Amino acid sequence: MNRYPWWKYAILLVALLLGALYTAPNFFGEAPAVQVSSGKSTVKVDDTTLERVRGALTGANIAFDVLAIEGASVRVRFADTDTQIKAKDAIGRALNPDPADERFIVALNLVSRTPKWMANLRALPMYLGLDLRGGVHFLMEVDMRAALRQQIDGYASDTRNALREKRIRFAGITRETEGVTVGLPDAAAADTARDLLVARMPAMQWTVQTTPEGTRLVGRLQPQAVAEIQKQALSQNIETLHKRVNELGVAEPVIQQQGLNRVVVQLPGVQDTARAKTIIGRTATLQIRLVETDLSAAAETVPERLGPGETMPRMVGLKRDVIATGEQLVQASATIDRDQRPAVSVRLNDVAGRAMRQVTRENLGKPMAIVLYEKGKGEAISVATIQGEFGNDFQITGNFTPQETADMALLTRAGALAAPMEIIEERTIGPSLGAENIKMGFNSVLWGFIAIAVFMCGYYLLFGVFSSVALAFNLLCLIALLSLLQATLTLPGIAAIALTLGMAIDANVLINERVREELRAGLSPQQAIHKGYEAAWGTILDSNVTTLIAGIALLAFGSGPVRGFAVVHCLGILTSMFSAVVFSRGLVNLWYGRQKRLKSVSIGQVWKGGEARPQLDENKL
């Protein structure tokens, strides 16, 4: 009656071992480390970078524990923070000899001390939130005026190209806050230009105005277009920030919209606040411009990207006009040209395609450059000769390897901030405060568990011991599951763990009381155990399902700390049902199930109904 088959005990044993395996990494702690990542889109982190870091540490006589490439960065782990800081300075001097032109980002970081064999089994510690691990919190505001101004600049350029293409005479184009104004010789030209621009640029509202100075065509952004520009600027900035914080190696960063023009950025574990601000504030823009062979007459000179084995960059002169920008790129991918050579296939939008067609038609045989601007400095990532007229679709060919074309395609797609951002609030939470929060949270869970276990053992005796062991198993499974899913633990998450303990023991109280009821009803101990577990299961299921529905609602509609609480809460409900019903029943079956003539069970005082019941005397009423 109260016996488990061997396979059920095997499942419980496997769950216990896996729980211990995936919980253990959370107790190894973190070690100070230095992370090296690319400081420019044109710089790659590879085995050569790894050897340069090794050489810098060896030359400075600095000992390290682990040196390896992880993802797109090199990480070096050290024994203490003093060695970490010395190593950062030594690596920085070796990789960035020119402080004004940093090619690599050398940042302080923290990495787990989990043994490699555990990491290979995906046994990793939970991510810790900003309040537990320490780090930086930024509140950034997007300059929406700049976003609108950039869009209007593009419309002004498109207007000029459209009028020139149709040979419509105009006196000049003036950029204004909310649109552009075109001076025209007469009303007929204004009507023709309006019909053309309405078809080309539906986001603008065009009206003809007659003034004493002459006729002009005024274009203003429509309200829905302004709202769409602001929405796209905010979403593009958030996406770009996600790409940039990856260079810091931050686990589970929080980057989310707040209001109409603000973004919250939380970077747990980041120790170097200044470095984080530098990376987040990076600007990257792409331009396609004609090359000026006479450097003295060039509007600007930039270095050309270094090729294999090259150490001295060649300078490239650029003409003033910009043919196309990175925002006008629709697609860029590595491909093979007709001669089976590696190439980069580029597709522009219609406006940039028309401008490209006109420029290439007029400049056959002349060089054209693709220039990437980062941190205010430009670098020509490609310089090619115009072989023929082309428009929206074209290929960039040269003496490239397949890997180089893949890298170049990535660079041409490199994300840029749609509008400048300013940090209006900055908070730093030190590692010591995070460690104190962890200690306080751990103590709250520990003492809560001890208090529950003391009460259960004192009130239910041996059945209380079974309940306490099942509660410990529940906690083990919950921590293991959070670690396996790589969830982010915050202070609200620790509160959810403490709450889970109380909810989990509630199921065991229901079971124990139901067993007592069956014993009071006169059933034998074996029958009382069996019927107690069977009858309590329905009540436990109902109560946990309704609580789970509330947790799912928090998970679906909450954000930030609320979602963190909901994740732990929902997982805790599932593990508590398994531990309270299946695991505790296994312990009871293992202890009592093989005793055929069981006369009593240790479940505390069983009060029998009908004994010593007080009688009422009607004469005294």
N, C-alpha and C positions, 0 to 999 in steps of 0.2 A: 504493500500500500504506500509506504513512505520510503521508497527506494528509487534512486536515479539509475538509469542504464549507464554503462561505462562511458559512452560517447558524450553524454551531457557533462560528466566530470572532466572529460578531455577538453571540451569547449571552454569550461570555466578555467581550467589550468592554462590553456592557451591565452585566454583573455587576461589572466593575471600576469603572465610572463610578458605579453605585448604591452600591457599597461605599465609595467615596471620599466621596460626598455624605452618607451617613448616619453616617460615622465623623467627619467634620469638626466637627460641633457639640461634640464632647467636648473640643476644643482651644481653644474660645473662653473657657472659664472662667465664673465667676459674678460678678455685681455686687451690691453692697449695695443693699437696698431696704427700703421701709416698706410694710406691708400693713394695710389698714383693712377690718375685717369687723364684722358686727353683734354688739353686746354683749348684746342682748336679743332674745328671739324676736319681740317686737313691733316691732322696728326693721329696716328694709330698707336695703340698700345699692344705690343706683341712680345715675342721672345727676346728681341733685341732690347726692348725696354726693360724686361726682367733682368737681363744680364747687366745692363747699366746700373740698375738699382743694387744688384748684388755687388758690383764693383765699387759703388760709392760707399756701401756699408763696410766692405772689407778694407777699403782704403782708409776709412775713418776709425777702423778697429772697433766697430760696434757689433755686438753679438745679437743675433735674432733667433727666434724659435721656428717660425714657419715663413717661407717666402714662396708665393704661388700666384698664378694668374687666375682670377675669379671673375668670370663674365668679361667685361670690357675694361677691367682695371687690374693693377698689381697690388696685392696686399701683403704686408709684412707684419708679423706678430712679434711682440716683445714681452719681456718679463715684467717691466715696470714702466711707469709714466716718464721717469727721468730719461731712460734710454729712448723712449718713444719720441720725446721732444728733440733730443740730440740727433736722432735718425732723420727726423723731418727736415732739420736744417741741412744735414749732409746731403740728403737726396735732392732737396730743392736746389742746392748749389750745383750739383752734378747735372741735373736735367734742365735747369733753366739758368744758364750762365748769364743771360741778359734779363735782369729783373723787369725791364720795361716790356719785354716780349715773352711772356710765359707760354711755353708750348705744352707744358704738362701741369696738371693740378695736383699738388701734394697736400693732402689733408689728413688731419688726425681723425681716428675712428676707433670703434670698439668692435671686436669680433669674438665669437663664442669659443670657449675652450673645449668644446665637445670633441671627443676622440674621433679620428678619421673613420674608423670602422663603423661607428654609429652614424656619422654623417652620410656614409655610403648607403646605409639602410634608411635614409631619410628621417633618422631620429635626430631632430633638431629642436632647440628650445623655442618657446613661444616668443613672438615679437612682443616687445614692451612698448607701451604708449609713452607719450611725452611726460606724463605725470609720474611715471615709474622709472624711466630710463634717463630722464633729463634730455635737454636739447634746446632747440630754438623755435620760437613762434613768431611768425611775421603776419601782419595785416597789410596788404598791398592794395593800392588804389590805381585803377586804370585811367589814364588820361584820355577820356572819350573825345575831347576836342581835337587832340592830335590824330585820333583814329578818323574822325570826320575830315580833318584837313588833308590827311593822306589820300582819302578816297576822292576828295574834290580835286586834288592835284592830278589824280589819274583821269578823272572826267575832263579836266581842262586839256590834258594832253590828247585824250581821245577826240575831243571836240575839234582841236586844231587839225588832227590827222584826217578826220571825216570831211571837214570843209575843204582842205587841200585836195583830197581825193576827188571830190565832185567839182573842184575848181570854182568854188564860191568865194568871192572876194570878201575880206573882212578887215577891219581896221586894227583889231587887237582883241586879246582875251584877258580879262581880269579875274583873278581868283578872289573870292570873298568868303565870308565865314560859313555861309550855308549854300554856296553854289558858285556859279561863274557868270560873267557878263561878257557878251560878244558884241563889239561895235561893227555895224554894217552900213553900207553906203545908202541904201534906200529900203522902203517897206517891202518891195517885191523880193529883194535878196533875203530880207528877214523872214518872210513867209516860207521861201524855199529852204532856208537853213533850219527853220523850226520843224518843217515836215521831215527833213532828214534826221535831225537829232532826236525827235520824238520816237522815230522807229529804231534808232541805234541805242538810245539810252532811256528806257522806259522808267527808270528810277528817278529821273529828273522831270520836273514840271517846267515847261518852256512857255514864256509869254513875250510878246513883242511890245516894246515901249517906245514911244516917240517923245523925244526931249528937244529943247532948243539946240543942244549940241549935235543932234542927229538921231538916227534910229539904232536901237540896240535890242539884243535878244538876251533875256534874263532867264537863267536856269537855276532852279532851287530844288534841293532834295525833298522828296515827298516824305511825310511823317513816318509812314511804314518803312520806307527805305532807311531813314535815320535809325529807327528802332532795330532793324535787321543788321545794320552796320555795327551798332553797339553790341548786339548779341553775339555776332560773329567774332568781334574783337576780343570779347571776354572769353569765349570758348576757345579761340586759337591761343590766347595767352595761357590758359589753364593747360592745354595740351602741350604747349612748348615747355612750361614749367615742369611738367611730368618728365619730359625727356631730359631736362637739365639736372634735376635732382638725382637722376640715376647715376650721374657722374660722382656723386658723393657716397654712393653705396648705402643709401638710407633704406632700412627695411620698413615697409608699410608707411610711407609718408602720407600726410593728410593734405590734399590740395583741393579746396572746394570753394564754390562761389558763395559770397555773402552780400546780399543786397543786389543792386543793379550794376555796380561798378567796382566791387571789391572782391579780393581773393584772400582766403586764409591759407597759409602755408605752415605746416608743422613738421619739423624734421627731428624725430627722436634719435638720440644717440650722437648727434653732431656736436663736436667739441669746439671746432674752429668756426666761430660765428662770422668773422670777417670773410673767411673763404666762402662760406655759404652765401653771403650777401653778394660776393663778386660773381659767383656762378649764376645765381638767380637773376642778377641784373645784366647778364650778357645780352648783347644784341647781335643778330646775325641777319644780314640781308644779301641778296644776290642780284647782280646787275649784268646785263649783256650790253657791251659797248664796243664801238669801233676802236681799232688800235691806231695811235698816232706814231708813225715811225720816227719822226723828229722829236726827240725827248724834250728839247728846249721849247717846242711849240705845244707840247701836250698840256691839257687841262689838269692832268693828274698822272703821277707815276706810281706804280705798285710793283712789288716783286712777283716774279713768276714762281709757281710751285716747283719745289726742288724735285728732280728726278732721281732715280736710283744712282747712288755713287756721287751725286753732286753735293757740293758744300757751299758754293757761292751762288746766290740767286741772281738771275737776270732781271733787269728792270724793264717794265713794259709801260709805254706811254698810252694814255687813254684820251679819246675825244670827249667833249663835254656832254653831248647828247646821250641819253640812256634809251636804248632800243626797247628793252623789256626788263622787268624785275621778277624776283622770285615769286611774288604774289600772283603773277600772270602765268606761272607754270601750271599746266594741268597734269602732266605726267612726265617722269624721267626714269628710264630703265636701261640696264645693260643689255646689249644685243650684239649681233654680228652683221657687218655690212655685206655688200654684194661680192666683195673680194675675200670674204671669210676672215675679216679682221675684226678684233674687238672694237666696239663702238658704243656710244651712248645715244639712245633714241629720246628725243625731246619733243613734247607737244605743248604749244602755247594756246591761250584762249584767242578768240576771234580778233579782239582789238590789237593785241600784241602781234598776232599773225599778219595782220595788214601792215603794221609798221615794219615788221621784219621783211616782208615781201618787197616793200618799197626801198628799204635800205640796201638789201642784197642786190636788187636790180641795178642800183646806181653805184655799187662798190664791188663789182666782180674782180677777183684776184687780190683783194686787199684783206688784211688780217682782222679778225674779230676775237674779242676776249670775253670769257665768262669770269666775273670777279666776285669773290666772296668777301664781305666785310664783317669782321668780328672785332669787338672792343675798339671800334673806331679806325681799325687798320684794314686795308684791302690786300687781297692776294689773288693773283690771276691763276685760277685752277685749270684753265684751258685757254690756249691761244691757237686758233685754226684759221686757215685761209678760206675765203668764200669762193667756192668752186662753181656755184650757180645760184640762180634765183630760187628762193624757197620761202614758205610762209609759216603756217601753223606747225607742220611736222618737218623735222630735219634730224640729221645725225651728226654727231661730233666724232670725227675719226682722227687717228694719229698713231704714234708708236706706243700704244697702250697694251698692257697685259689684261687678261680677263678680270683679274682682281682690281686693277686700277680703274677699269670702266665701271665695275660695281661700286667702288668707292666714290667715283665721280658722280654716278647716278644718285648716290645717297646724299652727296654734298649739294647737288642741285635741288634736292627735295628738303634740304635742311630747314627746319622750322625757324621762323622769326617771330618776334613779338609783333602783334598787329598794331599795338600802341604802347607807348612808354608806360612804365609802372613805377610807382613811388612807394617806398616802405613808410607807412604812417604810424605803425605801432610795432614794437619789437620787445619780446620778452625772452629771457634766457633762464632755463631751469637747470641748475647744476646737477652733476651726477650724485653729489652727496644728498641733496634733497630727494632725488629719485630713490636712492638707496634707503633713506629714512621712510619714505612712503611704502616701499616694498616690505621693510621690516615691520611696520605697523600693520599693514594688511595681512602679512603672514601670521603675526601674533593674534590678530583678531580671528582668523580662521582656526588656528591651532587651539586657542583657549575656548572657542566655541565648540570645537570637536570634543575637547576634554570634558567640558561641562555636560554635553549631551551624553557622552559615554558613561560618565559617573552616574548620572541620573538613571540611564537605561539599565546599567548593571545593578544598581541598588534597588530598582523597582521591579525589574523582570528577571533578576538573577542570571541564570545561564542563557535564557532566551535574550536577555539584554546584552550579554557578551556576543551572541550571534549577530544581533542587530548592529552592535558597534563595529564588529569586523566587516559586516556588509557595508556599513557607512564608510569605512576606510577604503574598501574596494571601490565604492562609488566615486570617492574623491580621486583615487588613482586613475580610474577610467576617464573621468572628466578632464584631468590635466593632460593625460596621454592623448585624448581626442583633440583638445585645443592645440597641442603641440604638433600633432600629425597634420591638422588642417592649417597650421601656421597662422592661427588667429592672433590678433593683437590684444594683449591684456592691459587694461587700464584700471584705475581705482574703482570705477563702477563695476568692472568685471570681477574684481575681488569681492565686492559687495554681493554680486550675483552668486559667487561660489559659497559665501557664508549663508545666503538665503537657501541655496540648494541643499545644504546640510540639514537645515530645519525641515524642508519639504520632504527630503528623502527619509528622515527618521519618522516622519508622520505616517508613512506607509507601513513601517514596521510596528508602530504603535497600534495601527488598525489590525494588523495580523495577530499580534500578541493578545489584544483584547478579545478578538474573535475566538481565538483558541481558548481563552479563559471562559467565554460564554458557553462553548461546547462542553467544557469540563463541568461547569455548573449544571448543564442540562443532563448530566449523567453519562455522557459518552466516554468510552475508553480513551486513554491518552493517545493511542495511535489514530483512532477515528477523529478525535478532537483536532489533532495536528492537520490531518488531511482535510477535514471539512473547514477548519479555520482558514487555511491558505486558499481553498477554493472559493469560499464565500467572500473573503476580503478582496479578491482580485477585481471583482466588478466595481466595487467602490473606489479602489485605487485607480483603476483605469478611467473612470468618469472624472474624478477630481483632477487627475493629471492632464487629461485631454483638454478640459476647460482652461486650465492654467496655461497649457501649451498654445491655445488659440490666442490668449492675451499676449504671450511672448512673440508669436508670429506677427501680431498687429504692431507691436513695438518695433520689430525688425523691419516691417514693410514701410512704416510711416515715420519712424524715428531717424535721427542722424547723429553722427558723432558719438559721444559717450552713451547715448540712449541705445544705439545699435550695438555697441560693445557689450552693454548690460544684457540686451536681448539675446545675443548669440550665446553667451555663457548660460543664460537662463534656460533657453530651449534645449541646449545640449545636456544641461544638468537634469532636466526632467526625463530625458530619454535614458540616461545612465542610471538615474535613481530608480526607475521602474525595473530595469534589469537587475540591479543589485539587490533591491528590497524584496523582490519576488523570487527571482531565479537563484541568485547566489545565496541568500539567507536560507532558502528552502534546501539548497544543497548542503549547507552546514548542518541544518537540523536533521536531514535524512542521514547524513554521514554519522551523526552522533547517536540518534535514536532509532533509525530505520531498521537496523539489524537486530534489535532487541525484541524478540517475539512476545515475551511475557512482561511487557512494560507496565509497571503499576503506577508510576507517577512521573511527572516532568517538572523540571526546575523553572518555573515561570512566575514565581512570586506567590503572594497570598491569593487563593481562589475563594472568594466569598460565595457561599452556597445560598441560593435563594430559599426563603421559607424558614430560615433558622433565626430564633430570637427576635421574631417580628413583634413589635409592641401591639397590644390589643386595646381597643377603645371601649370604655364603659359607657353604655347609652344613658345610664342613670345620672352620669356626671355631665352630660351635655346640656 
